[in-house]
Amino acid sequence: MNRDHGLLLLLVATLFFAAPRPASAQTPANAERVDTPPKGTIGLALVGAELGLAVPAAFRVKNPWILAATTAAGGAGGALAGLYLLDRRDNDVTRALSISLLSLGLAGFIPTVLLTVRASRYVPPEGDLALDPGGGLLRVRRGAIGLGVPSLTVARSTLDRRATETQLVLVSGRF
């Protein structure tokens, strides 16, 4: 199993199997009631958006429109589920679950984005001349000639510190 699939499985298992429990020092007599109306909606919207972003990235989807659409659909679905399943039903279980899902959504946002960027990053093809490091306008490599943006460098002169050097690379390559 791929490492990204394992992390995705861990995220889903944490979401479904981590049950919120009251603290041991907390008793029902002195426990405060927490008002949670938007917390379930926001929490499940974040979790849905994270899953909508992470699942396609786990399958190496690189199209940004697909990633954006699945993220928006997951976020909208999570928000609707949070509104109707958690926020409209006000009891001890839904209050605790709303706060837990909001915490999970906030805590998982940055790792999900980082894993998605890592999984869907661009890997240049091996023979692409435009991406060949060298910096010249005319790039020569393995008998092929390509064009690129020339490298321009402006720096202090190494011989005379009062003067500046300007370098414009026109030809580069491996011969």
C-alpha positions as CSV (number, residue, x, y, z in Angstrom):
1,M,0.0,0.0,0.0
2,N,1.3,3.4,-0.9
3,R,2.3,5.8,1.9
4,D,-0.3,8.4,0.8
5,H,-3.0,5.7,0.8
6,G,-2.0,4.8,4.4
7,L,-2.2,8.4,5.5
8,L,-5.6,8.8,3.9
9,L,-6.8,5.6,5.6
10,L,-5.5,6.9,9.0
11,L,-7.4,10.2,8.5
12,V,-10.6,8.4,7.7
13,A,-10.2,5.9,10.6
14,T,-9.5,8.9,13.0
15,L,-12.6,10.6,11.7
16,F,-15.0,7.6,12.2
17,F,-13.5,5.9,15.2
18,A,-12.4,8.7,17.5
19,A,-15.3,9.2,19.9
20,P,-15.5,12.3,22.0
21,R,-15.6,11.6,25.7
22,P,-16.0,14.0,28.7
23,A,-12.9,14.7,30.7
24,S,-12.6,12.6,33.9
25,A,-12.6,15.7,36.1
26,Q,-15.8,16.9,34.6
27,T,-19.1,16.0,36.2
28,P,-22.6,16.6,34.8
29,A,-23.4,18.9,37.7
30,N,-20.7,21.5,37.0
31,A,-20.3,21.0,33.3
32,E,-21.2,24.0,31.2
33,R,-23.5,23.8,28.3
34,V,-21.7,24.9,25.1
35,D,-23.7,26.6,22.4
36,T,-22.6,24.9,19.1
37,P,-24.9,26.0,16.2
38,P,-22.4,26.8,13.4
39,K,-19.6,24.5,14.7
40,G,-21.1,21.3,13.2
41,T,-21.6,22.9,9.8
42,I,-18.2,24.5,9.7
43,G,-16.5,21.3,11.0
44,L,-18.1,18.9,8.6
45,A,-17.6,21.4,5.7
46,L,-13.8,21.4,6.4
47,V,-13.7,17.7,6.8
48,G,-15.7,17.2,3.6
49,A,-13.4,19.6,1.7
50,E,-10.3,17.8,3.0
51,L,-11.7,14.5,1.9
52,G,-12.7,16.0,-1.5
53,L,-9.1,17.2,-1.9
54,A,-7.3,14.2,-0.5
55,V,-9.1,11.3,-2.2
56,P,-8.4,12.5,-5.8
57,A,-4.9,13.4,-4.9
58,A,-4.3,9.9,-3.5
59,F,-5.1,8.6,-7.0
60,R,-2.6,11.1,-8.5
61,V,-5.2,13.3,-10.1
62,K,-3.3,16.4,-11.3
63,N,-6.0,18.4,-13.0
64,P,-6.6,21.5,-10.9
65,W,-10.2,21.8,-12.0
66,I,-11.1,18.3,-10.8
67,L,-9.3,19.0,-7.5
68,A,-11.2,22.2,-7.1
69,A,-14.6,20.7,-8.0
70,T,-14.2,17.7,-5.7
71,T,-13.1,20.0,-2.9
72,A,-16.1,22.3,-3.4
73,A,-18.5,19.4,-3.6
74,G,-17.1,17.7,-0.5
75,G,-17.2,21.0,1.4
76,A,-20.8,21.7,0.4
77,G,-21.9,18.1,1.2
78,G,-20.2,18.3,4.6
79,A,-21.8,21.7,5.4
80,L,-25.2,20.3,4.5
81,A,-24.6,17.2,6.6
82,G,-23.3,19.3,9.5
83,L,-26.3,21.6,9.4
84,Y,-29.0,18.9,9.2
85,L,-27.3,16.1,11.3
86,L,-25.6,18.1,14.0
87,D,-26.7,21.7,14.3
88,R,-30.4,21.2,14.0
89,R,-30.4,18.4,16.6
90,D,-29.3,20.0,19.8
91,N,-28.3,17.4,22.5
92,D,-25.1,16.4,24.4
93,V,-23.9,14.0,21.7
94,T,-24.2,16.4,18.8
95,R,-22.7,19.2,20.7
96,A,-19.6,17.1,21.6
97,L,-19.4,15.8,18.0
98,S,-19.7,19.3,16.5
99,I,-16.8,20.6,18.6
100,S,-14.7,17.5,17.8
101,L,-15.4,17.7,14.1
102,L,-14.5,21.4,14.0
103,S,-11.2,20.7,15.8
104,L,-10.5,17.8,13.4
105,G,-11.3,20.0,10.4
106,L,-9.0,22.8,11.6
107,A,-6.2,20.4,12.6
108,G,-6.3,18.4,9.3
109,F,-6.4,21.3,6.9
110,I,-2.7,22.0,6.5
111,P,-1.5,18.4,6.4
112,T,-4.2,17.6,3.8
113,V,-3.1,20.5,1.6
114,L,0.6,19.5,1.9
115,L,-0.1,15.9,1.0
116,T,-2.2,16.9,-1.9
117,V,0.5,19.2,-3.2
118,R,3.1,16.5,-2.8
119,A,0.9,13.9,-4.6
120,S,-0.1,16.1,-7.5
121,R,3.1,18.0,-8.1
122,Y,4.5,18.4,-11.6
123,V,7.3,16.1,-12.7
124,P,9.0,17.3,-15.9
125,P,9.6,14.8,-18.7
126,E,13.2,13.6,-19.1
127,G,13.8,15.0,-22.5
128,D,12.2,18.5,-22.2
129,L,14.7,21.1,-23.5
130,A,12.8,24.1,-22.1
131,L,13.3,22.9,-18.6
132,D,17.0,22.0,-19.0
133,P,19.0,23.9,-16.4
134,G,21.5,26.1,-18.1
135,G,19.8,29.4,-18.6
136,G,20.8,30.3,-22.2
137,L,18.6,31.5,-25.0
138,L,20.0,28.8,-27.2
139,R,20.2,25.5,-25.3
140,V,22.2,22.5,-26.7
141,R,21.8,19.0,-25.3
142,R,22.5,15.6,-26.8
143,G,22.6,16.9,-30.3
144,A,19.2,18.7,-30.0
145,I,18.8,22.5,-29.9
146,G,16.1,24.3,-28.0
147,L,15.1,27.8,-27.0
148,G,14.6,29.2,-23.5
149,V,14.5,32.3,-21.5
150,P,18.0,33.7,-21.2
151,S,19.5,34.1,-17.8
152,L,20.2,37.7,-16.7
153,T,22.5,38.3,-13.7
154,V,23.5,41.7,-12.2
155,A,26.1,41.6,-9.4
156,R,29.0,43.4,-8.0
157,S,32.3,42.9,-9.8
158,T,34.7,40.4,-8.2
159,L,37.7,42.5,-9.2
160,D,36.5,46.0,-8.6
161,R,33.8,46.3,-5.8
162,R,32.7,49.7,-7.1
163,A,31.6,48.3,-10.4
164,T,28.7,46.0,-11.3
165,E,28.7,43.2,-13.8
166,T,25.8,42.3,-16.0
167,Q,25.7,38.8,-17.6
168,L,23.3,37.7,-20.2
169,V,23.6,34.0,-21.1
170,L,22.9,33.4,-24.8
171,V,24.2,29.8,-25.3
172,S,24.3,27.0,-22.8
173,G,24.4,23.3,-23.0
174,R,26.2,20.0,-22.5
175,F,28.7,19.2,-25.2
